[in-house]
Amino acid sequence: MQGTIDGFRYGAVTPVAAYLMACLGGALGLRCIVRSLLNQQSWKPGWLALGAASIGCGIWTMHFIAMLGFQVAQTGIRYHAGLTLLSLAVAIVVVGIGVFIVGYRGAGRVTLGVAGVITGLGVAAMHYLGMAAMQVNGDIVYDPATVGLSVLIAIVAATAALWAAVSIRGFLASLGASLVMGVAVSGMHYTAMAAVSVHVHGSGTFAGDSPTSLLLPMLLGPAIFLLLAGVVVMFDPLLVLGEDEWNRSTSPPQADAPAPRPDGTPLGGPAVTARARQEAYGTAPAAPQWAPPRSDDW
């Protein structure tokens, strides 16, 4: 029997919440990667790892928040805890591979293409591994063409995200890139879900888990991690101010630059102010000097 699938059991609540979590993870990840590029004296592997974990947790959290709204009318749904956690590890590891590749080798065409393909395939693997953790009283079947389209979207989204990570430095630009990333990741998820059909077994009952019994407790850990990563980003002045403002705020005050000679060549030695230059070259009136009164004034 063909099962009746509803991917929006709670209306727009789960898609919007999933999109926001994808944007949050993307924004934090982009800022952490930018931090490793702005200051070469910082601990680059640590910032890249934090960025990869933020993006991976954001994608994984987006997936399972969206799955809270998924149901099959004729059967309950359970989730295998081990596979669910394994999908989180896969998301973080494969995103980390792509982030470290572009973080150390830049965003050349070949490098970006390889990193984007690896990361995109990893994101798709995370999604379908999470789907494999779903247990129903029936068989889950996928449409191959739609699955291929979802994988292609994942690769394009991953490549764009990695390019943005090493190419966009400004805060507002990173925020805009994270919004686009959220659209791409959410689009990949719902495209993949459109490939799903369930053939329900006609006999027997299958009690499913309530959303609060498994998924919500599992979502709590990555959500807390994203909150802590957000605190780190918010209290880092280089990430908040940006490169230009940071350089201006940390650079020592400059003394008056040496004034050039009349022919335009710079003067050596100590700095000469504009007033001193005018007096030295006769371009400013000399200061009045005191003189004794004349005898005829008495």
Secondary structure, DSSP 8 states (H G I E B T S, - for coil): -B--EES-TTTTHHHHHHHHHHHHHHHHHHHHHHHHHH-TTS-HHHHHHHHHHHHHHHHHHHHHHHHHT-EETTB--EE-HHHHHHHHHHHHHHHHHHHHHHHHH---HHHHHHHHHHHHHHHHHHHHHHHHTEE-SEEEEE-HHHHHHHHHHHHHHHHHHHHHHHH--SHHHHHHHHHHHHHHHHHHHHHHHHTEEEEE-SSS------TTTTHHHHHHHHHHHHHHHHHHHHT-HHHHH-HHHHHHHHS--------B-TTS-B--SS---HHHHHHHTT-S----------GGG-
